[in-house]
Amino acid sequence: MEPSLLKVTDLRVVSSGRGGGQEIVRGVSFEVREGESVALVGESGSGKSLTMLAVMGLLGPGLSSPTGEVRFGGRELREMPEGELRQLRGAEIAMIYQDPMTSLNPMMRIGDQVAETLTAHGTGGAEAARRARKELVKVGIPDPDRTARAYPHEFSGGMRQRAMIATALVTGPRLLIADEPTTALDVTIQQQILALVRERQRSDRMATIWITHDLGVVAQLVTRVLVMYAGRIVEDAPVRELFAAPQHPYTAALLASLPHAGDLVRAPLAQIGGVPPAPGSVPLGCSFRPRCPQAVEKCLEDPTLMPRHSSLVACWVPREEWTRC
């Protein structure tokens, strides 16, 4: 088994708003191994992106410095000086952000933005420009001598997303964090981008964390899935086992809401009743309890991740005892 590349232990992030400190990321723990591809899934607002921004040390104002441990390649990132952390980001850990329209600088040419990642880590200007053009070709952007001189507004949505991927991959990172990398793209472009990152993962032995709320694209991308709800991981499972027999009612509800391509009659999609709790109003015990059809009195106690079959699950009620799936 490959050694752990990223190990997160009891990660917690607290907001510092007017209502006082409210815990948004609540004791998240997981590992990602060399070359592994993992998905972090859940509804919007479950804490997926915030968790990974905390890992990278990129939390914005109004959020406390995270507590817990974040170890990358055996080094504790939370204790690392900002200068060292800045050298690590982009070089060994890269991130594809969700919206290329706001992530790309509209005043800089595409080639300069890709090359900037290299120059920030010590590569000379001429060599950085050459490697940037080469990377644009790798991500499927044609005629790099011409397109490198273009501005973001001259690119389509798919081309901008490819430019973002080139910016993230040009340094050859050991870990890529992809935050909803195919949001708002049509299905054809979506598949091209997913295939592009998968190929780079295989060729470079790069570990990948996919942040998404779309379980429909997860099966073809990853070997393991982390399911988040209300700032916590509630299930950690191999992807095949998760799709075949989810062990947490929330995971089962997410899967039940997916459309099935083989259905001859288009039936209404299943819905999860209620809404996720706000950070300041997370219920006692299991945070999914008010929405859960399997809830019992024991769910008033707070469950921790516990082994169940080949998964880890934060649920007191085994799947075999569910009243309905």
N, C-alpha and C positions, 0 to 999 in steps of 0.2 A: 504494500500500500504506500502511495506517495506521502511524503511528509506534509504537514500543514504549512501552507504558504501564509494564510491569513487566519488568525484565531482571535475571535471577539468573545470576551467574557463579561457578563453582567453589565452591559453598556446601558447607561441611563443619561437622558437629556431632559433638562427642566427649562420651561419657559419662565421668563421673569416679567410677566405682564402686570396689569393693575390689580388683578385678582390674587396676586401672590404667585409663588412657585407652583407650577403644574407640570407633573411628569408626563412627557410626551413619548419618549422611548423608555420602556419600562423593563429593564433587566434582560436585554437581548444577548444571547450567546449562540455562536455557531462557528464552524470552521470551513475553510475552503482549501483544497489541496492543490498541489502543482498540477496544471493541465486540466483541472476539473471545471465543469460548467454547471452553475447553480442558478436557479431562478428564485427571486424574492417576490412573492405574489400577495395580493390582497386588494381590498377595495381602496378607492382614493381616500387619503387621510389616515391610512393605517400605520404610517410611519416608515414606509419603505425608503423613500428618497432621503428623509432626514437621518435615518440610520446610517446610510452610506456616506452622506455628507459629514456626519460625526466621525466616521472611520477615517475620512481623509483630512479631518481638521478644518473643514470649510463651513462651519456653522455661522449663520448671520447674526446680526444684533438682536438682542432680546432673548437669546438662548444661552444657557449656561455652558461652560466647558464640560464635556462629557465626563462621567465617572465610569469606572470599570477598567478593563484592560483591552487594548487593541495591539496585537502583536503581528508584525509583518516580517516574514523571513527571520523570525527569532528576535526582532527588535521591537521594543515598546514605543509605539508612535506617540502616545500621549506625553511621554517624558522627553521626546526628541526636541531639540532647539528648533525654532521656526525656520532658520536658514537651512538646516539639514532636511527638515520636512519638505521645504519648498523644492529642494533638489530631488527628493524622492518622488513627489507628485509630478506626473507627466513623464518621468523617466521610467520608473518601475511600476507605478500605479497610475493608470489613465482612466478618464471618464468621458463617455459620450453623453452629453446633456440632452434633455428632453426636447427642447425647441431650438433648432438651428437658426431660426430667424432672430432670436434674442441672444444666442450664444456666439454667433459670428459678429465680428466688428464690421459694420456697414461701410466704414471709411478706409478699410484695409483690403488690399487685393488678396484673393484666395491663396495664391502661392506664398505670399508673405506671412499669412496667418499660420499656414502649415509649417513653414520654415522657422517661425518664431519659437515653436516648441523646442526645436533643436538648438537654436542659438541661446535660448535661456539655460541650456544645459551644457554650454561650452563648445558647440560645433561652430566652425567658422562660417561666415556668410555665404561664400561661394559653394562650399560643400553642403550647407543646409539647403540652399536653393536647388541644388542638383537632386538631393535626396527627397525634397518636397515634390518635385516634378515626378520622380520615380514612384513616390507613394500615391500620387494622384492617378497614375496609370493603374496601379495595383487595385485601387478601389473602383475602377471602371470609368474614370473621367478621361475622355479622349483628348488628343492634341494638347498635351500639358504645356507646351511653350506658349500657346494662345490662352488656354483656360486659366493658367496660373496668374495671368494678368487681369482676369475678370474680377469684378466686385460681386458680393453676395447677391445683390438684387438682379444680377444678370443670370443667375442660376435658378433652375426649377427647384421645387421642394426636395425631390429625390437627390438632385445634384448637391444641394446644400448639405443634406444629411451625409452624403458620401464624403464631402469635404470635411465635415466634423469627424467622421470615422478616420480619415487620413490624418487629421491633426492628432487624434488619440493614438494611432498605431505607428506613427512615423518613428518613434523612439524605440519600438520593440518592447513594450511593457510586459512585465511578468503577470500583471493582473489588470484586466479591463472591466470596468463597471459601466454597463450600458443601461441608461435610464430611459425607458420607453423609446428606444431608438427608431421605432417605425410609426410613431404617433402621427396621424393625419396623412399618411402616405397611402396610395392605392395599393391593392393587393399584389400586383405584379412587382412594383418597386419594393414593397415590403419583403417579398420573398427573395429578391435579388440581394437586398442588404443583409438579411438573415444568413443567406448562403455565404456572403462575403466574409462576415465575421466568423462563421463556423470554419471556413477554410483557413483563415489566419490562425484560429485557435489550434487546429490540427497541425499546421505546418510549423508553428512557433512554440508549441507546448504552452500556450498562454492560458491561464485560468480566467474564467469569465463569470461575472455576476450579472444576470439579466433582471432588471427591475421592471415589473409589469403588473397590470391588473387583468391581463388577457391570458387566461389559461389555454385558450385555443392555439397559441403559438408555442406553448411551453414544451409540449411532448417531443417536438422535433429538435429542440435546442439543447436540452440539459439532461443530466443524469440524476439530479437531486433537486427537490423543491422545498423551499422554506415558506410557510404560509404565515402571514402576519395579520393580526387583528388587534386594534386598539393599542398599538405600540409594543406588542409582544409577539414572539413566535409561538404559534399554537400547534404547529405540526412541522416536522422535519422528516421527509420521507424520500426514498428512491422514486423516480418519476413513474415507473411502470406500476409499482405497488400503489402509489397515490391515485392514479387514474382507475385502477382496477378495484380498489377497496380503501377509500379514504377513511382514516381513523378518527378524524375530528368532525363533528357535525357542521362546522363552518366550511371546511374544505368540501364536504359533500354538497352543501348548499351552493357553493361556487360552481362546482362541476354540473350540478343539476340545472343551472341557469344557462349553460351553453347550448346553442342550437346543434342539431345532429344532421349532418349532410345526407344521411340515408333515409331520413323521414319522408314518407310519401305524402303525408298530410302535414301542413305547417301548423302545429299546435302552439298555443301561447307559451312563452318561455316562463319557467319557474322563477319566482321572485323570493328574495329573502325579506321577510317582514321586518318592519322597524328600520332604524338607522343606526350606524355606528355611534358609540358614545363620544361626546366631546371630552378633551383631556381632563377637564375639571369635574366631570360627572361619570367617571368609570364606576360601574357598580361593584359592590363587594363580591368577593368570590370570583367565579369565572366571568370574565367581561362579556362573553357571548350569551350568558344565561338568559337575559330578557328576550332574546330573539331565537332561542334554541328550542326546537321541538322535543329534544331528548332530555331537557333539564330535570334534575331531581333535587331533593333537599341537600344532598352532599355538595351540589354545585355552589352552595353559599360559602364553601371553603375555597380558597385560592389554589388551583391546581398548578403543579410545576410540570415541566417536560419529563415524561416517564416512558421507558421502553414499552413498546407494544408491537409485536411481530417484528418487522424490519424497520419500524418507524420510531420516532420520538413524538409523543403527543401530550398536550396539556388538556386532558379531559378525564373526568372521573368515570364516565359511562362507556364501557367497551362497546365496540360496534355490534358484537353479538347480542347485546341487550337493548339495542335501539328499538323503539316501537315501530318506526318506519324509516326507510332510507331515502 
